Amino acid sequence: MKKNLFEMGANFNDEWNSDNKEKVKKKVSTEVKTPEKHQLHFTKEKRRGKVVTIVKPFFLSANDLKALLKTLKKKLGTGGTVKDDTLEFQGEIQENLKVQLEKFEYRFK
């Protein structure tokens, strides 16, 4: 039998990668600050015709941030989520949110 002169297929060695671009990893802040040392600020965005109130940056652990979100959602009566180091709330609730965060001794710019 003759050996094939041409081989078909790809060479899947250890250096093979499915995409041709290197993914840049985000810097994850592991620094945890007390509420008095935070300098939070608000932003508003419109998503699908509805207003979203965003508060950032929080320097808390993931569990503490989720716990804070849960208590704020209950007190404000609105939905929300955690994304990276930010809290996002449904609706235009900046004033009420600021009052509630000041009760927890957070500072603002």
N, C-alpha and C positions, 0 to 999 in steps of 0.2 A: 504494500500500500504506500502511496505517496503521501508525504506530509503536506498540509496546506501551506501555501506560500503567503496567503493573506488571512489574517484573523479578523473576525468581525466582533464588535462589542466594545464595551468600555473597560478600562482598567480601574477597578475599584480597590485601590490600595488605601493605606491609612490616611493619606493626605487629601483624599477626595472629599469635596464639600458640595452640597446641593445648590447653594447659591454662590454667585461670583463676587459678592460684596461682603466685606467684613462688617459685622454688626458692632456698633459703638455702644458700650455699656454706659448707663447713666451713673453719675456719682450718687451714691446712697449715703445720706448723712446719718451717722450713728450718734450724733451729739444730741443729748437730751437736756432740755432747759426747763427751769421752773416757769410757771405762768407769768411771774413778774418780769422775766427777761425776754419774753416774746414781744415782737413788734409786728403785729398782724395788720393786714390791709384787705379791703374788700374790692371785688370786681363783680361786674354784672355782665352776663352774656345772654343773647337770645338764641335758643335752640328750638327749632321747629315751631317758631312763633311764641314760645313760652320763655319766661325769664328764669335764669339760674343765678343764684347768689353764691359767690365763691369767696372763701376766707383762706388766706395763706400767709406765710409759711408756718407750719407747726413743727416744732422740734420735740416730738414725743415718740415713744415706742409705738409700734403698730397696735398693740393691745390697748394702750391708754388712749390712742386716737379713736379707736372704735368705740370704746366706752364713753368718751366725751361726745361722740356723734350720737350715740344711742340716747343719752340723757338730753341733749339739745333737741333731738327730733321729738321726744316726748313732750318737752316743755313748750316747744313752738308749734306742735301739731302739724308738722310738714314732713315730707320725705327728703332723704339726703343720702349721700354716699361719700366714701373716702377714696381719693385718688392721689397716690404718692404722698405728698406732705400737705395736701389741701383737703378742705371740707367743702362739698357742693350741696346746696340746698335748693329745693324747688320753690320758686316764687321770689318775689321782691320783699325780703324780710330783713333788710339790713339793720334797721333801727332796733327791732325786737332782738335780733341776734346779738347786736352790740351790747344791749342791756344784760342779756343772759351771760355773755362771755365776761363782762366786767364783774359779775357776781363771783365768777371763778378766778378773778384777779388777773385776767389777761390784759395786756396793754396794746394800744393801737398807734399807728403813725399819724 
